[in-house]
Each structure stands twice: as structure tokens, then as C-alpha cells.
Amino acid sequence: MKYLMLVCVDPDHTPGQDDGAPDVEDWVEETDGKGVRLMGSRTRPASDATTVRVRNREVLLTDGPYAETKDLIAGFDILECADLDEAIEVASKHPMAWHGAIELRPFWPDDED
């Protein structure tokens, strides 16, 4: 099953120098090596976001993210895991699980409504 892993940073969190968080390059190398991480990338900051809505056939644009939130999306990864338990295990080893938050969303299979 494929999962979208949203990597969120908490701008108010200050990690300790030796808090034991894994290194992101090590995480990428390990998950790529296992074939679990299909792709991923950092994203530009929320200040660079543009939100698009159409209301009454009019395109409305807003600078910035859709929702006001303390945790900001910093990147994403697409995972291929056997189940949610495996996806949780993979996500728990990402450094931002220690300093921010990781949100896992399963892909909606094309054959389901």
C-alpha cells in the first residue's frame, strides 16, 4: 500500500544537541535501500505557498497555506509499505518525528469509491 508521508516542522521546537534523533541522510539511504521510499522532496516554506479555490466559477488565490497551523509542511515522501504498521515504523525513524510531526495518509486505490 502506498502512503503519503507529510513531513511537518514545529517552528517553536528547539531540539537538544544530543537528543538522539536520527540523521535525515541516513534515513533516506536506509529507506531507499529497502525500496520503501519511492520518492520525496523538501518543499518551499509556507510563505511561498499559493492556495487556489474556485467559488461561483471565480478563481480565488490566497498567498500562503490553506490553514493556519503551528506545524508547517516541510516536505513529503511516498512510501510503499505492507500496511500501516510498517509505515508507522518507517515514519518513526525520520528525524522530524523527533522535532516536528509526520502525517501518514494512505493513497486511495483507484478501484475504490
C-alpha positions in Angstrom: 0.0 0.0 0.0 1.2 3.5 -0.8 1.3 6.2 1.8 1.9 9.9 1.5 4.2 10.9 4.4 3.9 14.6 5.1 6.9 15.9 7.0 5.9 18.7 9.3 8.2 21.0 11.3 7.3 22.7 14.5 9.0 26.2 14.3 8.6 26.5 18.1 10.5 23.3 18.9 14.2 23.6 19.7 15.9 20.2 19.6 18.6 19.4 22.1 22.2 18.9 20.9 22.2 15.1 21.7 18.5 14.2 21.7 19.2 11.0 19.7 17.3 12.0 16.6 18.5 10.1 13.5 20.2 11.9 10.6 17.9 12.5 7.6 20.5 11.4 5.1 20.8 8.1 6.9 17.0 7.7 6.9 16.9 8.4 3.2 19.7 6.0 2.4 18.1 3.2 4.5 14.6 3.6 3.2 15.8 4.0 -0.4 17.9 0.9 0.0 14.9 -1.2 1.2 12.8 0.1 -1.7 10.3 1.6 0.8 10.7 5.2 -0.1 9.6 5.7 -3.7 10.3 9.4 -3.8 10.4 12.5 -1.7 11.4 16.1 -1.6 11.6 19.2 0.6 9.0 21.9 -0.1 9.4 25.7 -0.1 8.2 27.4 3.1 4.6 28.2 3.7 5.2 31.8 2.8 5.8 30.7 -0.8 2.5 28.7 -1.0 -0.4 29.7 -3.1 -3.9 28.4 -2.2 -6.3 28.1 -5.1 -10.1 27.9 -4.7 -12.9 28.3 -7.3 -16.2 29.8 -6.0 -19.0 30.7 -8.2 -16.7 30.0 -11.2 -14.3 32.6 -10.0 -10.7 31.6 -9.3 -9.6 32.9 -5.9 -6.0 33.0 -4.9 -4.5 33.4 -1.4 -0.9 33.8 -0.6 0.2 31.3 1.9 -1.1 27.9 3.1 -4.8 27.0 3.3 -4.9 26.5 7.1 -3.2 28.5 9.8 -1.2 25.9 11.7 1.8 25.8 14.0 3.2 22.8 12.3 4.3 23.6 8.7 4.8 21.1 5.9 8.5 21.0 5.1 8.5 18.0 2.7 6.9 14.8 1.7 7.8 11.2 0.9 5.8 8.5 -0.9 6.2 5.1 0.8 5.3 1.6 -0.3 4.6 -0.4 2.8 2.8 -3.7 3.5 0.5 -2.0 5.9 0.0 0.9 8.3 2.2 -0.7 11.0 5.2 -0.8 8.6 4.5 2.8 7.5 4.5 3.9 11.2 7.8 2.1 11.8 9.4 3.8 8.8 8.0 7.3 9.8 9.1 6.9 13.4 12.7 6.7 12.3 12.5 10.0 10.4 14.2 12.9 12.3 11.1 15.1 12.0 9.2 12.6 14.1 11.5 13.8 16.9 11.4 17.5 16.1 8.0 18.1 14.4 5.4 15.6 13.2 4.9 13.0 10.5 1.4 12.6 9.0 0.7 9.4 7.1 -2.1 9.2 4.6 -2.9 6.1 2.6 -3.4 6.5 -1.1 -7.0 5.9 -2.2 -7.0 2.9 -4.5 -8.4 3.7 -8.0 -10.8 0.7 -7.7 -12.5 2.1 -4.5 -15.2 4.8 -4.3 
